[in-house]
Amino acid sequence: MRLTASQIETIRQATRQNFGADASVWLFGSRVDDARRGGDVDIYIEHTGKNTLMPALRCKIALEDSLDLHVDLIVKEPGIDKPIYQLAKTQGVRL
């Protein structure tokens, strides 16, 4: 995984602040592969809340400001199942 301990803690903290302590977060995509270089930060979040738009926007902005990297943020929508959700969980690393 190509993130520092500090970057991982920043992601965890932003997730908790915007989605609550019960939120779960995964890193997926190119940053999981140690053999690759560069790339954005792909993050998948699951939480128990019903509202996702504003928390997602606040989280994305906070992460991009803190990490100084582009962040692709996917938040599971309640009651909806999309293939990207399963892909992120199975190919990703839970933080």
C-alpha positions in Angstrom: 0.0 0.0 0.0 1.4 3.3 -1.0 0.3 5.6 1.8 2.2 6.7 4.8 0.9 6.1 8.3 0.1 9.8 8.6 -1.9 9.7 5.4 -3.8 6.7 6.6 -4.6 8.4 9.9 -5.8 11.5 8.0 -8.2 9.4 5.9 -9.5 7.7 9.0 -10.0 11.0 10.9 -11.8 12.7 7.9 -14.0 9.7 7.6 -15.0 9.7 11.3 -15.5 13.5 11.3 -17.8 13.4 8.3 -19.6 10.0 8.5 -19.3 9.1 12.2 -17.4 6.6 14.3 -19.2 3.7 12.8 -18.1 4.4 9.3 -15.8 1.9 7.5 -13.2 2.9 4.9 -11.3 1.0 2.3 -8.4 2.1 0.0 -8.6 0.6 -3.4 -7.2 1.1 -6.9 -3.6 1.9 -7.8 -2.5 3.0 -4.4 -2.9 -0.6 -3.1 -0.3 -1.8 -5.6 3.2 -1.3 -4.3 4.7 -1.8 -7.8 2.8 1.1 -9.3 3.7 4.8 -9.1 1.7 8.0 -8.7 -2.1 8.0 -9.1 -4.9 9.4 -7.2 -6.3 8.0 -3.9 -9.4 5.9 -4.4 -11.5 5.6 -1.2 -14.7 3.6 -0.5 -16.8 4.4 2.6 -19.8 2.6 4.2 -21.8 4.2 7.0 -25.2 3.9 8.6 -26.4 7.4 7.8 -29.0 8.2 5.2 -27.5 11.4 3.9 -24.4 11.0 1.8 -24.0 14.0 -0.5 -22.8 16.8 1.9 -20.7 14.5 4.1 -19.0 13.1 1.0 -18.3 16.6 -0.4 -16.9 17.8 3.0 -14.8 14.6 3.3 -13.4 14.8 -0.2 -12.4 18.5 0.2 -10.8 17.8 3.6 -8.8 14.9 2.2 -7.6 16.6 -0.9 -6.5 19.7 1.1 -4.7 17.5 3.7 -3.2 14.9 1.4 -2.4 17.3 -1.4 -3.6 14.5 -3.8 -6.6 14.0 -6.0 -9.2 11.8 -4.1 -11.9 9.7 -5.8 -14.4 9.1 -3.1 -17.2 6.5 -3.4 -19.8 6.4 -0.6 -22.3 3.5 -0.4 -25.8 4.7 -1.0 -28.3 3.2 1.5 -30.4 0.5 -0.1 -28.5 0.4 -3.3 -26.0 -2.2 -4.5 -23.5 -1.3 -7.2 -20.7 -3.5 -8.6 -18.0 -0.8 -7.6 -18.9 -1.3 -3.9 -18.1 -5.0 -4.0 -15.0 -4.4 -6.1 -13.6 -1.8 -3.7 -14.2 -4.1 -0.7 -12.7 -7.3 -2.3 -9.7 -5.7 -4.1 -9.2 -2.9 -1.5 -7.5 -2.7 1.9 -9.6 -1.7 4.9 -8.1 1.2 6.8 
